Amino acid sequence: MKNDRKLPRLKYLSILAITMVIMQYQVVLAQFANGADVSWLSQMEASGYVFRNNAGVKENCLQILKEKGINALRFRLWVNPPGGYCNEKDVAYMAHRADSMGFSVLLDFHLSDTWADPGHQTIPSAWANDTFPQLKQDVYNYVYGVLDSLKLIGIIPKWVQIGNEVGNGILWPYGKATNMSNFAALIQSGYNAVKAVDSTIQVIIHLEDGHNDALFRKIFDGLKANRAKWDIIGMSVYPYWANLSWQVDDSLALLTMKDMIARYNTKVMVCEAGYLYYQSVDAKNYLVDLIRKTKSVGGLGVFYWEPECYNWQNYNMGAWDPKTQEPTIAMDAFLDTTATSIFQEKNITPFEFNIYPNPFNPSTTIQYSLPKSEKVIVKIYNILGEPVKTLVDANEEAGVHSVIWSGRNDFNNQAASGIYLVIINYGKRFQSRKIVLLK
């Protein structure tokens, strides 16, 4: 009987240990977002575009970005675009790819069938004849529907933008910034929809012209006065479009960040950044400086807008060389010193962690690479934090390893369909990924 009394305590300690692991993983998730908007990627791939790493080897573009230090991806959403790309289905496909590779996901709801920016905020054709009260419901239903569908396949974005570069409002003419009460009501409708799906998703309100603090004060004062809510203030920082040197543009953006943090007690993020691809050295210096300045005020991340672009739709602010099909030196701005040394020393393998297929039935492969020989533990947990299956518990050599999970637990019983967590403990570090078992 005395031994029996120990069981609840042992179970408690086990759950506590798992909780600590998950908490440490959540700390990893809170890392600075080295981001890239790659919304054109699926269309480029369908058009036959090839991407190479800096060794000249053809490779998955997302893997190349990962090797460059990118840990978060942004995707724009159009309601009913004529060509289909950037619609809900396309974004779900790309978000799943991103999530399965361990990227955090930012969704950018343009609330239009096409580009939404300071010069264009066109109501989607499906909503064109709706009254203002109906538009508020349209925004809620659309945002909720997209996020709920993603949640069903195990994907919960970390951030969501309600509108894109909304310094002059959204859904014109009803939601122009000159009619702040309408604008705020539409923003609040989107905010409510996000939180109804998952309260942990952070809502961003994103403005253009990060150098223009007066614009940010005007818009956010107005939204606050009309009781609109947000979690993060986002900005675009483009020296080219601002017609400023990158040194001046970055410095002015930093002043705006500091003012927004002090004035509204809110976090900030650079949702869009970019520079001329053929001025790659300046582009790298600009990005290094912008990242440093953003980190200095506790900013959450910097996203480069469409770095993968080369010879694509006349866009000249990607970060890919059209001759070599490789990333330019600009992308090295996202590498920390450790990652840089790994990239330069080709015989050292960085830690990588991929799962395929995901979702899966009946089995999935968990692949990981180790930079050095270490003790490795690979375990499957359910969403309650309870252990399901130990796949690896051994010392392993540096290099690439893989293990298959057949969907069975430690007692060889079939696990139930649903969402699980794969946690790899290597040395003193942890990595985790969500996987979905389908029946």
C-alpha positions in Angstrom: 0.0 0.0 0.0 2.9 2.4 0.7 4.1 1.9 -2.9 0.6 2.6 -4.2 0.6 6.0 -2.4 3.6 7.0 -4.5 1.8 6.6 -7.7 -0.2 9.9 -7.6 3.0 11.7 -6.8 4.9 10.0 -9.6 2.1 10.9 -12.0 2.2 14.5 -10.7 6.0 14.7 -11.2 5.7 13.3 -14.7 3.0 15.8 -15.7 5.1 18.6 -14.1 8.1 17.5 -16.1 6.1 17.5 -19.3 4.7 20.9 -18.5 8.2 22.2 -18.0 9.1 20.9 -21.4 6.1 22.5 -23.0 6.8 25.8 -21.2 10.3 25.8 -22.5 9.0 25.2 -26.0 6.6 28.1 -25.6 9.7 30.2 -24.7 11.2 29.1 -28.0 8.0 30.2 -29.7 8.4 33.6 -28.2 11.7 34.1 -30.0 12.2 37.1 -32.3 10.4 36.5 -35.7 12.9 36.4 -38.5 10.2 36.6 -41.0 9.5 36.4 -44.7 6.3 37.0 -46.7 6.3 34.3 -49.4 2.7 34.7 -50.6 3.8 34.4 -54.3 5.7 31.1 -53.7 3.0 28.6 -54.7 2.3 30.5 -57.9 6.0 30.8 -58.7 6.5 27.0 -58.1 3.6 26.3 -60.4 5.2 28.5 -63.0 8.4 26.3 -62.9 10.6 28.6 -60.8 13.7 26.9 -59.4 15.4 27.9 -56.1 19.0 27.1 -55.2 21.0 27.4 -51.9 24.3 29.3 -51.9 26.1 26.1 -52.7 24.2 26.1 -56.0 22.1 23.1 -55.1 18.4 23.0 -56.1 16.4 22.9 -52.9 12.9 23.6 -51.5 12.7 27.4 -51.1 11.3 27.1 -47.6 14.2 25.0 -46.6 16.7 27.6 -48.0 14.9 30.3 -46.0 15.2 28.2 -42.9 18.9 27.8 -43.5 19.1 31.6 -43.7 17.6 31.9 -40.2 14.0 32.5 -41.2 11.6 31.1 -38.5 8.3 32.7 -39.4 6.3 33.1 -42.7 3.6 35.5 -43.7 0.8 34.8 -46.2 -1.8 37.3 -47.6 -5.4 36.3 -48.0 -7.7 37.5 -50.8 -11.4 36.7 -50.5 -12.0 35.6 -54.1 -9.0 36.5 -56.4 -9.5 35.8 -60.1 -6.5 33.5 -60.4 -7.1 31.6 -57.2 -3.7 32.2 -55.7 -3.8 33.7 -52.2 -7.3 32.5 -51.6 -8.3 30.4 -48.6 -7.4 27.1 -50.2 -4.0 28.2 -51.4 -3.1 29.8 -48.1 -4.2 26.7 -46.2 -1.9 24.7 -48.3 1.0 27.1 -47.7 0.3 27.5 -44.0 0.3 23.7 -43.6 3.7 23.5 -45.3 5.0 26.2 -43.1 3.6 24.7 -39.9 4.9 21.2 -40.7 8.4 22.7 -41.1 8.3 24.5 -37.8 7.7 28.0 -39.0 5.4 30.3 -37.1 2.6 31.7 -39.3 1.3 35.2 -39.8 -1.9 35.6 -41.8 -2.6 38.9 -43.5 -6.3 39.4 -44.3 -6.5 42.0 -47.0 -10.3 41.9 -46.9 -10.4 42.4 -50.7 -10.2 40.3 -53.8 -6.9 41.9 -54.7 -4.2 44.2 -53.3 -5.1 46.3 -50.3 -2.8 49.2 -49.4 -3.0 53.0 -48.9 -4.2 53.4 -52.5 -6.6 50.4 -52.7 -9.1 49.1 -50.2 -11.7 47.6 -52.5 -14.7 45.7 -51.0 -14.7 42.1 -52.2 -17.2 41.5 -55.0 -19.2 39.1 -52.9 -19.8 41.9 -50.4 -20.2 44.8 -52.8 -23.9 45.3 -52.3 -24.0 44.8 -48.6 -24.9 47.5 -46.0 -22.4 48.6 -43.4 -24.0 46.3 -40.7 -23.7 43.4 -43.2 -20.1 44.3 -43.9 -19.3 44.0 -40.2 -20.8 40.6 -40.2 -19.0 39.7 -43.5 -15.7 40.5 -41.9 -16.5 38.4 -38.8 -17.8 35.4 -40.8 -14.9 35.4 -43.2 -12.1 35.7 -40.6 -13.7 33.2 -38.3 -14.3 30.8 -41.1 -10.8 30.8 -42.4 -9.2 30.4 -39.0 -11.7 27.8 -37.8 -11.0 25.7 -41.0 -7.2 25.9 -40.3 -7.7 25.0 -36.7 -9.5 21.8 -37.7 -6.3 20.6 -39.5 -4.2 21.6 -36.5 -2.9 24.9 -37.7 -3.2 27.9 -35.4 -1.5 31.1 -36.7 0.6 32.9 -34.2 -0.5 36.3 -35.6 -3.3 37.7 -37.7 -3.5 41.0 -39.4 -6.9 42.6 -39.8 -6.3 44.6 -43.0 -3.1 45.4 -44.8 -1.4 48.9 -44.6 -4.6 50.5 -43.2 -3.4 54.0 -42.8 -6.5 55.2 -44.8 -8.9 52.6 -43.5 -10.4 49.4 -45.0 -13.4 48.4 -47.2 -13.9 51.8 -48.9 -16.0 53.9 -48.8 -17.6 52.7 -45.6 -14.5 52.0 -43.6 -12.3 54.9 -44.7 -10.2 56.4 -41.9 -12.1 59.7 -42.3 -15.0 57.8 -40.8 -13.2 56.5 -37.8 -16.2 55.0 -36.0 -16.9 52.8 -39.0 -13.3 51.9 -39.5 -12.9 51.0 -35.8 -16.1 48.9 -35.9 -14.8 46.8 -38.8 -11.4 46.3 -37.1 -13.2 45.2 -33.9 -15.3 42.8 -35.8 -12.2 41.1 -37.2 -10.6 41.2 -33.8 -13.6 39.5 -32.2 -13.6 36.8 -34.8 -9.9 36.0 -34.2 -10.4 35.7 -30.5 -13.5 33.6 -30.9 -11.5 30.9 -32.7 -8.4 31.1 -30.4 -7.7 33.7 -27.8 -3.9 33.1 -28.0 -3.7 34.4 -31.6 -2.2 37.9 -31.6 -4.0 40.6 -33.7 -1.9 43.1 -35.6 -3.1 46.4 -37.0 -0.6 47.2 -39.8 0.1 50.6 -41.2 2.4 51.8 -44.0 5.2 54.3 -43.7 6.9 53.4 -40.4 8.8 56.6 -40.6 5.6 58.6 -40.2 4.9 58.7 -36.5 2.1 61.4 -37.0 0.2 58.9 -39.1 0.5 56.2 -36.5 -0.7 58.6 -33.7 -3.6 59.7 -35.8 -4.9 56.2 -36.6 -4.3 54.5 -33.3 -5.6 57.5 -31.3 -8.8 57.2 -33.5 -9.1 53.5 -33.1 -8.6 53.7 -29.4 -11.1 56.5 -29.0 -13.7 54.3 -30.8 -12.9 51.3 -28.6 -11.2 49.1 -31.2 -8.7 46.5 -29.9 -5.4 45.2 -31.0 -2.5 43.3 -29.6 0.4 44.4 -31.8 1.1 47.5 -33.9 2.7 46.6 -37.2 4.5 48.7 -39.7 6.1 48.7 -43.1 9.6 50.1 -43.5 10.7 50.6 -47.1 13.4 53.2 -47.7 12.8 53.0 -51.4 9.1 54.0 -51.2 9.8 56.5 -48.4 12.4 58.1 -50.7 14.9 58.1 -47.8 18.3 56.6 -47.1 18.0 53.4 -45.2 19.9 55.0 -42.3 17.3 57.7 -42.0 14.3 55.5 -42.6 15.4 52.9 -39.9 16.0 55.7 -37.4 12.6 57.3 -38.0 11.0 53.9 -37.7 12.7 53.4 -34.4 11.3 56.6 -33.1 7.8 55.5 -34.2 8.3 52.2 -32.4 9.3 53.9 -29.2 6.3 56.3 -29.4 3.8 53.5 -30.0 5.1 51.4 -27.1 5.0 54.4 -24.7 1.7 55.8 -26.0 -0.4 52.6 -26.1 1.6 50.2 -24.0 1.7 47.7 -26.9 4.2 45.5 -28.8 5.5 46.4 -32.2 6.5 44.4 -35.3 7.9 45.2 -38.7 5.4 43.4 -41.0 7.0 44.4 -44.2 10.6 45.4 -45.2 12.4 45.3 -48.5 15.3 46.7 -50.5 16.5 46.6 -54.1 17.8 43.2 -54.9 20.7 44.5 -57.0 22.0 46.6 -54.1 22.4 43.5 -51.9 25.2 44.8 -49.6 23.1 47.9 -48.8 20.1 45.6 -48.4 22.0 43.5 -45.8 23.2 46.6 -43.9 19.7 48.0 -43.9 18.2 44.8 -42.6 20.9 44.2 -39.9 20.3 47.7 -38.6 16.5 47.4 -38.7 16.5 44.1 -36.9 18.9 45.5 -34.3 16.7 48.6 -33.8 13.5 46.5 -33.6 15.1 44.2 -31.0 16.3 47.1 -28.9 12.8 48.2 -28.0 11.5 44.6 -27.5 9.9 44.4 -31.0 8.5 41.0 -32.0 10.0 40.6 -35.4 10.9 41.8 -38.9 9.4 40.3 -42.1 11.0 40.7 -45.5 8.4 41.0 -48.2 8.8 38.3 -50.9 12.6 37.7 -50.7 12.1 34.6 -53.0 11.2 36.8 -56.0 13.5 37.0 -59.0 12.3 38.0 -62.5 8.8 37.9 -61.2 6.0 40.4 -62.1 8.6 43.2 -62.4 9.1 43.2 -58.6 12.7 44.4 -57.9 12.9 44.2 -54.1 13.3 40.5 -53.5 16.5 39.0 -52.2 17.2 36.4 -54.8 19.8 36.6 -57.6 18.1 36.1 -61.0 21.3 34.8 -62.5 22.3 32.2 -59.9 18.7 31.5 -58.6 20.3 31.8 -55.1 19.6 34.1 -52.2 21.6 37.3 -52.1 23.8 38.3 -49.2 20.9 40.4 -47.9 19.4 37.2 -46.4 22.4 36.7 -44.2 21.1 39.6 -42.1 18.8 37.1 -40.4 21.6 34.7 -39.4 23.0 35.0 -35.9 26.7 34.3 -35.3 26.1 30.6 -34.6 24.1 30.1 -37.8 26.6 32.1 -39.8 29.5 29.9 -38.7 27.4 26.8 -39.5 26.6 28.1 -43.0 30.3 28.9 -43.7 31.5 25.6 -42.3 29.8 23.2 -44.7 30.9 20.0 -42.9 28.9 21.1 -39.7 25.2 20.1 -39.9 22.7 22.5 -38.3 19.9 21.1 -36.2 16.8 20.5 -38.4 13.5 18.9 -37.6 10.9 17.9 -40.1 7.8 15.6 -40.1 6.3 14.1 -43.3 3.5 13.5 -44.1 1.5 15.7 -41.7 -1.4 15.1 -41.2 -0.8 11.3 -41.6 -2.4 7.9 -41.7 -1.1 5.3 -40.9 2.5 6.4 -40.3 4.7 9.4 -40.4 8.5 10.0 -40.6 10.2 12.2 -38.1 13.6 13.4 -39.5 16.2 15.4 -37.6 19.8 16.3 -38.0 22.3 16.8 -35.2 25.3 19.2 -35.3 27.2 16.9 -32.9 27.0 13.6 -31.1 24.4 14.0 -28.3 21.9 12.1 -26.1 18.5 12.3 -28.0 15.0 11.6 -26.7 12.1 11.6 -29.1 8.7 11.3 -27.5 5.0 11.7 -28.6 2.6 13.4 -26.2 -1.1 14.0 -26.5 -2.6 17.4 -26.1 -3.1 16.8 -22.3 0.7 16.5 -22.0 0.5 12.7 -21.4 3.3 10.5 -22.9 2.1 8.3 -25.7 5.2 6.8 -27.3 8.9 6.9 -26.8 10.5 6.6 -30.2 14.2 7.3 -29.4 16.2 7.3 -26.1 19.9 6.9 -27.0 23.2 8.6 -27.8 23.4 9.4 -31.5 26.1 10.6 -33.8 26.1 13.9 -35.7 24.2 13.8 -38.9 20.7 13.1 -40.2 18.5 10.6 -38.4 14.9 9.5 -38.9 12.3 7.5 -37.0 8.8 6.3 -38.0 5.8 6.6 -35.8 3.0 4.2 -36.8 0.4 5.8 -34.7 0.7 3.3 -31.8 1.4 3.9 -28.1 4.0 2.3 -25.9 1.6 -0.7 -25.4 1.3 -1.2 -29.1 -2.3 0.0 -29.1 -3.6 2.3 -31.8 -3.7 5.9 -30.7 -6.9 7.9 -31.3 -7.1 10.4 -34.1 -6.3 14.0 -33.2 -3.5 16.4 -32.5 -0.2 15.2 -30.9 3.1 16.9 -29.9 6.5 15.5 -31.0 9.2 16.7 -28.6 12.9 16.1 -29.3 15.2 16.6 -26.4 18.8 16.8 -27.6 21.5 17.8 -25.2 20.0 20.5 -23.0 17.7 21.8 -25.8 14.1 21.1 -26.8 12.3 21.3 -30.1 8.6 20.5 -30.7 6.1 20.1 -33.6 2.4 19.5 -33.8 1.3 16.5 -35.8 -2.2 15.3 -36.7 -3.2 11.6 -36.8 -6.2 11.1 -39.2 -8.5 8.1 -39.3 
